């Protein structure tokens, strides 16, 4: 399925990806420099938190666009399957 993302959402998502990349590089640097383990874990958690925020941003965009379009065109089953798969309930 081809979807053109909302320009603002796309810009925000790319910004978050750059933040994630920075955090991840920092984790690598900290490991290379044998920094304190707990400090490395804190930096790793920052990566995980940033990834969760990215996921939520993309899911919100999906709900506001694709899901609405699918429901309007009678594709409720597809929407349900996608969302359940996304949240690993199925």
Jmol script that loads the backbone (N, CA, C; Angstrom):
load data "model"
ATOM      1  N   UNK A   1       0.848  -1.176   0.000  1.00  0.00           N
ATOM      2  CA  UNK A   1       0.000   0.000   0.000  1.00  0.00           C
ATOM      3  C   UNK A   1       0.893   1.238   0.000  1.00  0.00           C
ATOM      4  N   UNK A   2       0.607   2.133  -0.891  1.00  0.00           N
ATOM      5  CA  UNK A   2       1.374   3.368  -0.980  1.00  0.00           C
ATOM      6  C   UNK A   2       0.620   4.460  -0.232  1.00  0.00           C
ATOM      7  N   UNK A   3       1.333   5.142   0.652  1.00  0.00           N
ATOM      8  CA  UNK A   3       0.695   6.172   1.472  1.00  0.00           C
ATOM      9  C   UNK A   3       1.604   7.385   1.518  1.00  0.00           C
ATOM     10  N   UNK A   4       1.053   8.528   1.223  1.00  0.00           N
ATOM     11  CA  UNK A   4       1.817   9.764   1.338  1.00  0.00           C
ATOM     12  C   UNK A   4       1.585  10.315   2.738  1.00  0.00           C
ATOM     13  N   UNK A   5       2.654  10.385   3.511  1.00  0.00           N
ATOM     14  CA  UNK A   5       2.547  10.835   4.891  1.00  0.00           C
ATOM     15  C   UNK A   5       2.295  12.338   4.960  1.00  0.00           C
ATOM     16  N   UNK A   6       1.560  12.733   5.973  1.00  0.00           N
ATOM     17  CA  UNK A   6       1.343  14.140   6.268  1.00  0.00           C
ATOM     18  C   UNK A   6       2.715  14.808   6.382  1.00  0.00           C
ATOM     19  N   UNK A   7       2.904  15.941   5.736  1.00  0.00           N
ATOM     20  CA  UNK A   7       4.214  16.603   5.690  1.00  0.00           C
ATOM     21  C   UNK A   7       4.745  16.929   7.083  1.00  0.00           C
ATOM     22  N   UNK A   8       3.872  17.392   7.972  1.00  0.00           N
ATOM     23  CA  UNK A   8       4.295  17.721   9.334  1.00  0.00           C
ATOM     24  C   UNK A   8       4.709  16.462  10.089  1.00  0.00           C
ATOM     25  N   UNK A   9       3.925  15.402   9.949  1.00  0.00           N
ATOM     26  CA  UNK A   9       4.233  14.134  10.624  1.00  0.00           C
ATOM     27  C   UNK A   9       5.558  13.590  10.101  1.00  0.00           C
ATOM     28  N   UNK A  10       5.736  13.647   8.797  1.00  0.00           N
ATOM     29  CA  UNK A  10       6.975  13.160   8.184  1.00  0.00           C
ATOM     30  C   UNK A  10       8.181  13.931   8.729  1.00  0.00           C
ATOM     31  N   UNK A  11       8.057  15.244   8.795  1.00  0.00           N
ATOM     32  CA  UNK A  11       9.143  16.082   9.305  1.00  0.00           C
ATOM     33  C   UNK A  11       9.459  15.733  10.760  1.00  0.00           C
ATOM     34  N   UNK A  12       8.402  15.569  11.566  1.00  0.00           N
ATOM     35  CA  UNK A  12       8.595  15.227  12.983  1.00  0.00           C
ATOM     36  C   UNK A  12       9.197  13.838  13.138  1.00  0.00           C
ATOM     37  N   UNK A  13       8.767  12.893  12.309  1.00  0.00           N
ATOM     38  CA  UNK A  13       9.299  11.526  12.382  1.00  0.00           C
ATOM     39  C   UNK A  13      10.778  11.506  12.017  1.00  0.00           C
ATOM     40  N   UNK A  14      11.147  12.205  10.977  1.00  0.00           N
ATOM     41  CA  UNK A  14      12.550  12.253  10.576  1.00  0.00           C
ATOM     42  C   UNK A  14      13.389  12.913  11.663  1.00  0.00           C
ATOM     43  N   UNK A  15      12.856  13.946  12.295  1.00  0.00           N
ATOM     44  CA  UNK A  15      13.562  14.595  13.405  1.00  0.00           C
ATOM     45  C   UNK A  15      13.798  13.598  14.546  1.00  0.00           C
ATOM     46  N   UNK A  16      12.763  12.821  14.870  1.00  0.00           N
ATOM     47  CA  UNK A  16      12.900  11.815  15.938  1.00  0.00           C
ATOM     48  C   UNK A  16      13.943  10.759  15.562  1.00  0.00           C
ATOM     49  N   UNK A  17      13.968  10.364  14.295  1.00  0.00           N
ATOM     50  CA  UNK A  17      14.947   9.376  13.848  1.00  0.00           C
ATOM     51  C   UNK A  17      16.363   9.909  14.046  1.00  0.00           C
ATOM     52  N   UNK A  18      16.560  11.167  13.773  1.00  0.00           N
ATOM     53  CA  UNK A  18      17.891  11.767  13.968  1.00  0.00           C
ATOM     54  C   UNK A  18      18.270  11.771  15.449  1.00  0.00           C
ATOM     55  N   UNK A  19      17.304  12.034  16.311  1.00  0.00           N
ATOM     56  CA  UNK A  19      17.545  11.981  17.756  1.00  0.00           C
ATOM     57  C   UNK A  19      17.924  10.560  18.153  1.00  0.00           C
ATOM     58  N   UNK A  20      17.189   9.589  17.641  1.00  0.00           N
ATOM     59  CA  UNK A  20      17.467   8.179  17.941  1.00  0.00           C
ATOM     60  C   UNK A  20      18.870   7.810  17.488  1.00  0.00           C
ATOM     61  N   UNK A  21      19.244   8.224  16.296  1.00  0.00           N
ATOM     62  CA  UNK A  21      20.575   7.934  15.785  1.00  0.00           C
ATOM     63  C   UNK A  21      21.648   8.526  16.699  1.00  0.00           C
ATOM     64  N   UNK A  22      21.413   9.728  17.190  1.00  0.00           N
ATOM     65  CA  UNK A  22      22.364  10.361  18.102  1.00  0.00           C
ATOM     66  C   UNK A  22      22.498   9.584  19.399  1.00  0.00           C
ATOM     67  N   UNK A  23      21.368   9.164  19.959  1.00  0.00           N
ATOM     68  CA  UNK A  23      21.400   8.352  21.180  1.00  0.00           C
ATOM     69  C   UNK A  23      22.133   7.037  20.947  1.00  0.00           C
ATOM     70  N   UNK A  24      21.856   6.409  19.811  1.00  0.00           N
ATOM     71  CA  UNK A  24      22.474   5.126  19.502  1.00  0.00           C
ATOM     72  C   UNK A  24      23.984   5.260  19.314  1.00  0.00           C
ATOM     73  N   UNK A  25      24.404   6.307  18.646  1.00  0.00           N
ATOM     74  CA  UNK A  25      25.849   6.566  18.493  1.00  0.00           C
ATOM     75  C   UNK A  25      26.495   6.756  19.859  1.00  0.00           C
ATOM     76  N   UNK A  26      25.786   7.427  20.753  1.00  0.00           N
ATOM     77  CA  UNK A  26      26.308   7.655  22.100  1.00  0.00           C
ATOM     78  C   UNK A  26      26.467   6.333  22.844  1.00  0.00           C
ATOM     79  N   UNK A  27      25.501   5.417  22.683  1.00  0.00           N
ATOM     80  CA  UNK A  27      25.611   4.099  23.315  1.00  0.00           C
ATOM     81  C   UNK A  27      26.869   3.393  22.797  1.00  0.00           C
ATOM     82  N   UNK A  28      27.057   3.425  21.492  1.00  0.00           N
ATOM     83  CA  UNK A  28      28.243   2.791  20.900  1.00  0.00           C
ATOM     84  C   UNK A  28      29.526   3.425  21.444  1.00  0.00           C
ATOM     85  N   UNK A  29      29.561   4.736  21.515  1.00  0.00           N
ATOM     86  CA  UNK A  29      30.733   5.443  22.030  1.00  0.00           C
ATOM     87  C   UNK A  29      30.999   5.069  23.485  1.00  0.00           C
ATOM     88  N   UNK A  30      29.951   5.019  24.273  1.00  0.00           N
ATOM     89  CA  UNK A  30      30.097   4.690  25.691  1.00  0.00           C
ATOM     90  C   UNK A  30      30.641   3.278  25.871  1.00  0.00           C
ATOM     91  N   UNK A  31      30.154   2.354  25.048  1.00  0.00           N
ATOM     92  CA  UNK A  31      30.663   0.980  25.111  1.00  0.00           C
ATOM     93  C   UNK A  31      32.128   0.931  24.708  1.00  0.00           C
ATOM     94  N   UNK A  32      32.456   1.625  23.633  1.00  0.00           N
ATOM     95  CA  UNK A  32      33.836   1.661  23.142  1.00  0.00           C
ATOM     96  C   UNK A  32      34.780   2.219  24.197  1.00  0.00           C
ATOM     97  N   UNK A  33      34.307   3.221  24.928  1.00  0.00           N
ATOM     98  CA  UNK A  33      35.138   3.889  25.929  1.00  0.00           C
ATOM     99  C   UNK A  33      35.006   3.263  27.317  1.00  0.00           C
ATOM    100  N   UNK A  34      34.360   2.095  27.391  1.00  0.00           N
ATOM    101  CA  UNK A  34      34.210   1.361  28.649  1.00  0.00           C
ATOM    102  C   UNK A  34      33.621   2.223  29.771  1.00  0.00           C
ATOM    103  N   UNK A  35      32.592   2.966  29.425  1.00  0.00           N
ATOM    104  CA  UNK A  35      31.940   3.787  30.445  1.00  0.00           C
ATOM    105  C   UNK A  35      31.113   2.918  31.381  1.00  0.00           C
ATOM    106  N   UNK A  36      30.655   3.502  32.439  1.00  0.00           N
ATOM    107  CA  UNK A  36      29.928   2.809  33.492  1.00  0.00           C
ATOM    108  C   UNK A  36      28.649   2.178  32.936  1.00  0.00           C
ATOM    109  N   UNK A  37      28.434   0.922  33.265  1.00  0.00           N
ATOM    110  CA  UNK A  37      27.325   0.127  32.707  1.00  0.00           C
ATOM    111  C   UNK A  37      25.966   0.786  32.899  1.00  0.00           C
ATOM    112  N   UNK A  38      25.701   1.272  34.090  1.00  0.00           N
ATOM    113  CA  UNK A  38      24.397   1.869  34.371  1.00  0.00           C
ATOM    114  C   UNK A  38      24.181   3.107  33.498  1.00  0.00           C
ATOM    115  N   UNK A  39      25.212   3.862  33.264  1.00  0.00           N
ATOM    116  CA  UNK A  39      25.103   5.026  32.389  1.00  0.00           C
ATOM    117  C   UNK A  39      24.784   4.604  30.955  1.00  0.00           C
ATOM    118  N   UNK A  40      25.362   3.510  30.525  1.00  0.00           N
ATOM    119  CA  UNK A  40      25.083   2.988  29.173  1.00  0.00           C
ATOM    120  C   UNK A  40      23.625   2.545  29.068  1.00  0.00           C
ATOM    121  N   UNK A  41      23.138   1.883  30.108  1.00  0.00           N
ATOM    122  CA  UNK A  41      21.744   1.440  30.105  1.00  0.00           C
ATOM    123  C   UNK A  41      20.804   2.644  30.069  1.00  0.00           C
ATOM    124  N   UNK A  42      21.114   3.692  30.788  1.00  0.00           N
ATOM    125  CA  UNK A  42      20.280   4.902  30.750  1.00  0.00           C
ATOM    126  C   UNK A  42      20.229   5.458  29.325  1.00  0.00           C
ATOM    127  N   UNK A  43      21.355   5.466  28.652  1.00  0.00           N
ATOM    128  CA  UNK A  43      21.390   5.964  27.272  1.00  0.00           C
ATOM    129  C   UNK A  43      20.608   5.026  26.350  1.00  0.00           C
ATOM    130  N   UNK A  44      20.727   3.732  26.578  1.00  0.00           N
ATOM    131  CA  UNK A  44      19.970   2.753  25.791  1.00  0.00           C
ATOM    132  C   UNK A  44      18.468   2.943  25.990  1.00  0.00           C
ATOM    133  N   UNK A  45      18.070   3.222  27.194  1.00  0.00           N
ATOM    134  CA  UNK A  45      16.647   3.459  27.462  1.00  0.00           C
ATOM    135  C   UNK A  45      16.147   4.724  26.774  1.00  0.00           C
ATOM    136  N   UNK A  46      17.033   5.691  26.613  1.00  0.00           N
ATOM    137  CA  UNK A  46      16.661   6.897  25.877  1.00  0.00           C
ATOM    138  C   UNK A  46      16.351   6.527  24.418  1.00  0.00           C
ATOM    139  N   UNK A  47      17.132   5.599  23.861  1.00  0.00           N
ATOM    140  CA  UNK A  47      16.870   5.117  22.501  1.00  0.00           C
ATOM    141  C   UNK A  47      15.501   4.453  22.444  1.00  0.00           C
ATOM    142  N   UNK A  48      15.240   3.576  23.395  1.00  0.00           N
ATOM    143  CA  UNK A  48      13.968   2.855  23.421  1.00  0.00           C
ATOM    144  C   UNK A  48      12.785   3.808  23.576  1.00  0.00           C
ATOM    145  N   UNK A  49      12.931   4.792  24.424  1.00  0.00           N
ATOM    146  CA  UNK A  49      11.873   5.774  24.634  1.00  0.00           C
ATOM    147  C   UNK A  49      11.617   6.571  23.352  1.00  0.00           C
ATOM    148  N   UNK A  50      12.687   6.962  22.698  1.00  0.00           N
ATOM    149  CA  UNK A  50      12.550   7.721  21.452  1.00  0.00           C
ATOM    150  C   UNK A  50      11.892   6.869  20.366  1.00  0.00           C
ATOM    151  N   UNK A  51      12.210   5.576  20.320  1.00  0.00           N
ATOM    152  CA  UNK A  51      11.577   4.677  19.353  1.00  0.00           C
ATOM    153  C   UNK A  51      10.078   4.539  19.633  1.00  0.00           C
ATOM    154  N   UNK A  52       9.712   4.452  20.900  1.00  0.00           N
ATOM    155  CA  UNK A  52       8.295   4.372  21.251  1.00  0.00           C
ATOM    156  C   UNK A  52       7.552   5.625  20.805  1.00  0.00           C
ATOM    157  N   UNK A  53       8.180   6.788  20.998  1.00  0.00           N
ATOM    158  CA  UNK A  53       7.552   8.043  20.575  1.00  0.00           C
ATOM    159  C   UNK A  53       7.402   8.084  19.056  1.00  0.00           C
ATOM    160  N   UNK A  54       8.392   7.570  18.344  1.00  0.00           N
ATOM    161  CA  UNK A  54       8.313   7.502  16.889  1.00  0.00           C
ATOM    162  C   UNK A  54       7.161   6.593  16.468  1.00  0.00           C
ATOM    163  N   UNK A  55       7.067   5.428  17.093  1.00  0.00           N
ATOM    164  CA  UNK A  55       5.976   4.496  16.787  1.00  0.00           C
ATOM    165  C   UNK A  55       4.616   5.158  16.999  1.00  0.00           C
ATOM    166  N   UNK A  56       4.456   5.843  18.113  1.00  0.00           N
ATOM    167  CA  UNK A  56       3.172   6.492  18.407  1.00  0.00           C
ATOM    168  C   UNK A  56       2.832   7.562  17.371  1.00  0.00           C
ATOM    169  N   UNK A  57       3.825   8.296  16.951  1.00  0.00           N
ATOM    170  CA  UNK A  57       3.611   9.325  15.939  1.00  0.00           C
ATOM    171  C   UNK A  57       3.139   8.698  14.631  1.00  0.00           C
ATOM    172  N   UNK A  58       3.776   7.612  14.228  1.00  0.00           N
ATOM    173  CA  UNK A  58       3.417   6.940  12.981  1.00  0.00           C
ATOM    174  C   UNK A  58       2.042   6.276  13.102  1.00  0.00           C
ATOM    175  N   UNK A  59       1.770   5.665  14.244  1.00  0.00           N
ATOM    176  CA  UNK A  59       0.460   5.041  14.455  1.00  0.00           C
ATOM    177  C   UNK A  59      -0.642   6.096  14.419  1.00  0.00           C
ATOM    178  N   UNK A  60      -0.395   7.227  15.043  1.00  0.00           N
ATOM    179  CA  UNK A  60      -1.392   8.309  15.029  1.00  0.00           C
ATOM    180  C   UNK A  60      -1.683   8.750  13.596  1.00  0.00           C
ATOM    181  N   UNK A  61      -0.645   8.902  12.797  1.00  0.00           N
ATOM    182  CA  UNK A  61      -0.819   9.275  11.396  1.00  0.00           C
ATOM    183  C   UNK A  61      -1.624   8.200  10.664  1.00  0.00           C
ATOM    184  N   UNK A  62      -1.313   6.954  10.942  1.00  0.00           N
ATOM    185  CA  UNK A  62      -2.025   5.841  10.303  1.00  0.00           C
ATOM    186  C   UNK A  62      -3.506   5.871  10.665  1.00  0.00           C
ATOM    187  N   UNK A  63      -3.798   6.085  11.932  1.00  0.00           N
ATOM    188  CA  UNK A  63      -5.193   6.133  12.371  1.00  0.00           C
ATOM    189  C   UNK A  63      -5.946   7.292  11.724  1.00  0.00           C
ATOM    190  N   UNK A  64      -5.273   8.424  11.595  1.00  0.00           N
ATOM    191  CA  UNK A  64      -5.917   9.618  11.047  1.00  0.00           C
ATOM    192  C   UNK A  64      -6.054   9.598   9.530  1.00  0.00           C
ATOM    193  N   UNK A  65      -5.365   8.690   8.869  1.00  0.00           N
ATOM    194  CA  UNK A  65      -5.407   8.664   7.406  1.00  0.00           C
ATOM    195  C   UNK A  65      -5.861   7.302   6.892  1.00  0.00           C
ATOM    196  N   UNK A  66      -4.982   6.340   6.923  1.00  0.00           N
ATOM    197  CA  UNK A  66      -5.251   5.024   6.327  1.00  0.00           C
ATOM    198  C   UNK A  66      -6.473   4.349   6.929  1.00  0.00           C
ATOM    199  N   UNK A  67      -6.561   4.344   8.245  1.00  0.00           N
ATOM    200  CA  UNK A  67      -7.669   3.646   8.902  1.00  0.00           C
ATOM    201  C   UNK A  67      -9.000   4.286   8.511  1.00  0.00           C
ATOM    202  N   UNK A  68      -9.056   5.588   8.509  1.00  0.00           N
ATOM    203  CA  UNK A  68     -10.288   6.280   8.122  1.00  0.00           C
ATOM    204  C   UNK A  68     -10.650   5.935   6.680  1.00  0.00           C
ATOM    205  N   UNK A  69      -9.653   5.963   5.790  1.00  0.00           N
ATOM    206  CA  UNK A  69      -9.901   5.621   4.391  1.00  0.00           C
ATOM    207  C   UNK A  69     -10.378   4.182   4.245  1.00  0.00           C
ATOM    208  N   UNK A  70      -9.768   3.262   4.979  1.00  0.00           N
ATOM    209  CA  UNK A  70     -10.154   1.852   4.894  1.00  0.00           C
ATOM    210  C   UNK A  70     -11.591   1.652   5.376  1.00  0.00           C
ATOM    211  N   UNK A  71     -11.957   2.305   6.441  1.00  0.00           N
ATOM    212  CA  UNK A  71     -13.321   2.166   6.963  1.00  0.00           C
ATOM    213  C   UNK A  71     -14.330   2.758   5.971  1.00  0.00           C
ATOM    214  N   UNK A  72     -13.998   3.895   5.391  1.00  0.00           N
ATOM    215  CA  UNK A  72     -14.895   4.527   4.413  1.00  0.00           C
ATOM    216  C   UNK A  72     -15.095   3.655   3.179  1.00  0.00           C
ATOM    217  N   UNK A  73     -14.089   2.839   2.846  1.00  0.00           N
ATOM    218  CA  UNK A  73     -14.191   1.993   1.646  1.00  0.00           C
ATOM    219  C   UNK A  73     -14.590   0.558   1.982  1.00  0.00           C
ATOM    220  N   UNK A  74     -15.049   0.346   3.219  1.00  0.00           N
ATOM    221  CA  UNK A  74     -15.561  -0.965   3.591  1.00  0.00           C
ATOM    222  C   UNK A  74     -14.498  -2.001   3.909  1.00  0.00           C
ATOM    223  N   UNK A  75     -13.299  -1.562   4.244  1.00  0.00           N
ATOM    224  CA  UNK A  75     -12.208  -2.492   4.543  1.00  0.00           C
ATOM    225  C   UNK A  75     -11.965  -2.621   6.050  1.00  0.00           C
ATOM    226  N   UNK A  76     -13.050  -2.694   6.816  1.00  0.00           N
ATOM    227  CA  UNK A  76     -12.932  -2.763   8.276  1.00  0.00           C
ATOM    228  C   UNK A  76     -12.128  -3.980   8.730  1.00  0.00           C
ATOM    229  N   UNK A  77     -12.338  -5.117   8.044  1.00  0.00           N
ATOM    230  CA  UNK A  77     -11.615  -6.338   8.428  1.00  0.00           C
ATOM    231  C   UNK A  77     -10.105  -6.156   8.275  1.00  0.00           C
ATOM    232  N   UNK A  78      -9.709  -5.512   7.195  1.00  0.00           N
ATOM    233  CA  UNK A  78      -8.281  -5.252   6.974  1.00  0.00           C
ATOM    234  C   UNK A  78      -7.731  -4.376   8.095  1.00  0.00           C
ATOM    235  N   UNK A  79      -8.478  -3.343   8.445  1.00  0.00           N
ATOM    236  CA  UNK A  79      -8.059  -2.431   9.514  1.00  0.00           C
ATOM    237  C   UNK A  79      -7.913  -3.190  10.830  1.00  0.00           C
ATOM    238  N   UNK A  80      -8.901  -4.012  11.145  1.00  0.00           N
ATOM    239  CA  UNK A  80      -8.860  -4.787  12.388  1.00  0.00           C
ATOM    240  C   UNK A  80      -7.653  -5.713  12.413  1.00  0.00           C
ATOM    241  N   UNK A  81      -7.427  -6.423  11.316  1.00  0.00           N
ATOM    242  CA  UNK A  81      -6.276  -7.335  11.238  1.00  0.00           C
ATOM    243  C   UNK A  81      -4.961  -6.589  11.418  1.00  0.00           C
ATOM    244  N   UNK A  82      -4.822  -5.470  10.727  1.00  0.00           N
ATOM    245  CA  UNK A  82      -3.589  -4.683  10.829  1.00  0.00           C
ATOM    246  C   UNK A  82      -3.336  -4.217  12.264  1.00  0.00           C
ATOM    247  N   UNK A  83      -4.365  -3.685  12.881  1.00  0.00           N
ATOM    248  CA  UNK A  83      -4.192  -3.149  14.231  1.00  0.00           C
ATOM    249  C   UNK A  83      -3.917  -4.255  15.241  1.00  0.00           C
ATOM    250  N   UNK A  84      -4.593  -5.372  15.103  1.00  0.00           N
ATOM    251  CA  UNK A  84      -4.312  -6.496  16.012  1.00  0.00           C
ATOM    252  C   UNK A  84      -2.892  -7.011  15.805  1.00  0.00           C
ATOM    253  N   UNK A  85      -2.485  -7.133  14.570  1.00  0.00           N
ATOM    254  CA  UNK A  85      -1.114  -7.575  14.268  1.00  0.00           C
ATOM    255  C   UNK A  85      -0.101  -6.572  14.807  1.00  0.00           C
ATOM    256  N   UNK A  86      -0.415  -5.308  14.677  1.00  0.00           N
ATOM    257  CA  UNK A  86       0.469  -4.254  15.154  1.00  0.00           C
ATOM    258  C   UNK A  86       0.704  -4.361  16.658  1.00  0.00           C
ATOM    259  N   UNK A  87      -0.350  -4.682  17.365  1.00  0.00           N
ATOM    260  CA  UNK A  87      -0.251  -4.798  18.815  1.00  0.00           C
ATOM    261  C   UNK A  87      -0.042  -6.236  19.284  1.00  0.00           C
ATOM    262  N   UNK A  88       0.189  -7.130  18.346  1.00  0.00           N
ATOM    263  CA  UNK A  88       0.532  -8.529  18.590  1.00  0.00           C
ATOM    264  C   UNK A  88      -0.493  -9.265  19.440  1.00  0.00           C
ATOM    265  N   UNK A  89      -1.756  -8.956  19.203  1.00  0.00           N
ATOM    266  CA  UNK A  89      -2.821  -9.679  19.878  1.00  0.00           C
ATOM    267  C   UNK A  89      -3.247 -10.896  19.078  1.00  0.00           C
ATOM    268  N   UNK A  90      -2.815 -10.943  17.844  1.00  0.00           N
ATOM    269  CA  UNK A  90      -3.254 -12.013  16.956  1.00  0.00           C
ATOM    270  C   UNK A  90      -2.063 -12.771  16.445  1.00  0.00           C
TER     271      UNK A  90
END
end "model"
wireframe off; spacefill off
backbone 0.3
color backbone group
